[in-house]
Amino acid sequence: MMNLEVSTIMNSDPVVTHPNRNLRELSHEMLDTGLQQLPVVDDDGMIVGILTTYDMWRQYENKTTVEGLTVGDVMNTRLVKIRTTDKIGTAAELFADGRFKTIPVVTENNEFKGTVTAFDIIRKIFNSEYNNAILYEDKFAEN
């Protein structure tokens, strides 16, 4: 299980944002949808950052206004990324560190391909052990 490639469990179509998006507008969308982190992808399909609710909270705390700010002004550019061919066990080890909620998945050329979360790993392990979920069946259905 842990030796399978990350590409077997990643979300290959996550919600993403662009560095030029208006921060205030996007923050309202994130609140409405419950998203807590968004990969930031440029026009060439390359991952350039990740925006988290913590990044926005920190920005709102440190400024009297956020008018005119873009995602690129506050996104985190110090990224931990994983390749599509890396093993699930590698992702699990990164999540065990406790600092990550979502890890961008990229090709060797840094092209963004999706995301992987700790829940993706849990779902894969759960589904390998149990035929049907008793609770939260919709959360554990294979994609």
C-alpha positions in Angstrom: 0.0 0.0 0.0 2.6 2.5 1.0 4.7 1.6 -2.0 2.0 2.7 -4.5 2.6 5.9 -6.4 1.0 9.1 -5.1 -0.7 9.5 -8.5 -3.0 6.6 -7.5 -4.6 8.6 -4.6 -4.1 12.2 -5.5 -6.9 14.7 -6.4 -6.1 15.4 -10.0 -8.7 18.2 -10.3 -8.4 20.4 -7.1 -9.7 23.9 -6.9 -6.7 26.2 -7.6 -6.2 30.0 -7.7 -3.9 32.4 -9.6 -1.4 34.8 -8.1 -3.2 37.8 -9.6 -6.6 37.0 -7.9 -7.9 39.7 -5.6 -7.3 38.5 -2.0 -10.5 39.9 -0.5 -12.7 38.3 -3.2 -11.0 35.0 -2.9 -11.2 35.0 0.9 -15.0 35.3 0.7 -15.1 32.3 -1.7 -13.0 30.2 0.6 -15.2 31.0 3.5 -18.3 30.2 1.5 -16.9 26.8 0.3 -15.0 25.8 3.4 -11.7 25.6 1.6 -8.7 26.1 3.9 -5.8 25.9 1.4 -5.5 26.5 -2.3 -2.6 25.7 -4.6 -1.5 28.8 -6.6 -0.8 28.0 -10.2 0.5 30.4 -12.9 -0.5 30.7 -16.5 2.0 28.0 -17.5 0.5 25.4 -15.1 3.4 25.7 -12.7 2.8 25.7 -8.9 4.1 29.0 -7.6 2.7 28.9 -4.0 0.0 27.8 -1.7 -2.5 30.1 0.0 -3.9 29.0 3.4 -6.5 30.6 5.7 -3.6 31.1 8.1 -1.7 33.2 5.5 -4.8 35.3 5.1 -5.5 35.6 8.8 -1.9 36.7 9.4 -2.2 39.3 6.6 -5.5 40.6 8.0 -3.9 40.8 11.5 -0.9 42.7 10.3 -2.6 45.3 8.1 -5.2 47.9 8.6 -6.4 47.2 5.1 -6.1 44.4 2.5 -7.7 46.4 -0.3 -5.8 45.9 -3.5 -3.8 42.9 -2.3 -3.5 39.8 -4.5 -3.0 36.2 -3.7 0.6 36.5 -4.8 1.2 39.2 -2.1 0.4 36.8 0.7 0.8 33.2 -0.6 3.5 30.9 0.9 6.2 30.3 -1.7 8.2 27.9 0.5 6.6 24.7 -0.7 7.0 21.1 0.0 6.1 19.3 -3.1 5.9 15.6 -4.0 6.1 14.0 -7.5 3.5 11.9 -9.1 5.9 8.9 -9.0 6.8 9.3 -5.3 5.4 6.7 -2.9 2.3 7.1 -0.7 4.6 6.3 2.2 6.7 9.4 1.5 3.6 11.5 1.6 2.5 9.8 4.9 5.9 10.6 6.4 5.5 14.3 5.4 2.0 14.4 7.0 3.3 12.7 10.1 5.5 15.8 10.6 2.3 17.7 11.4 3.1 20.9 9.4 1.2 20.0 6.3 -2.5 19.6 5.4 -2.2 19.6 1.6 0.9 18.7 -0.5 1.0 19.8 -4.2 1.8 17.0 -6.6 4.1 17.9 -9.5 5.9 16.4 -12.4 9.7 16.4 -12.6 9.4 19.8 -14.5 7.4 21.3 -11.6 4.1 21.2 -13.6 1.2 21.1 -11.2 -0.8 17.8 -11.4 -2.9 17.8 -8.3 -2.8 17.5 -4.5 -2.6 14.9 -1.9 -3.9 15.1 1.7 -3.7 12.9 4.7 -7.3 12.0 4.2 -6.5 10.6 0.7 -4.1 8.2 2.4 -6.7 7.3 5.1 -9.3 6.7 2.5 -7.0 4.4 0.5 -6.1 2.3 3.6 -9.7 2.2 4.8 -11.0 1.1 1.4 -8.3 -1.6 1.2 -9.5 -3.1 4.5 -13.3 -2.6 4.3 -15.8 -3.2 1.5 -18.3 -0.6 2.6 -18.2 2.3 5.0 -20.8 2.3 7.8 -20.5 6.0 8.5 -19.8 8.7 6.0 -20.1 6.4 3.0 -19.8 9.3 0.6 -16.4 10.3 2.1 -14.9 6.9 1.6 -16.2 6.0 -1.9 -13.4 5.5 -4.4 -13.0 8.4 -6.8 
